[in-house]
Amino acid sequence: MDVKAKLIHRWMNYELFKTGDKFELFNARTGEKRRLTKDEAHAWVKDRNYRTSTGTIELITK
């Protein structure tokens, strides 16, 4: 059986998916995909929940 990715957060052109214990950030505008650690994914969601302005997102990863 195939495990489908679950959308756990959407913000502007970005969608954060979780498949099993892996996280992937997808930019719908550019098609870029980036894998995140669990800590990075949680920090990304927390940061977006507090933002009110629009503009370019720069996701800084380790």
HELIX and SHEET records of a PDB file:
HELIX    1   1 LYS A   38  TYR A   50  1                                  13    
SHEET    1   A 4 LYS A   6  TRP A  11  0                                        
SHEET    2   A 4 TYR A  14  THR A  19 -1                                        
SHEET    3   A 4 LYS A  22  ASN A  27 -1                                        
SHEET    4   A 4 LYS A  33  LEU A  36 -1                                        
END                                                                             
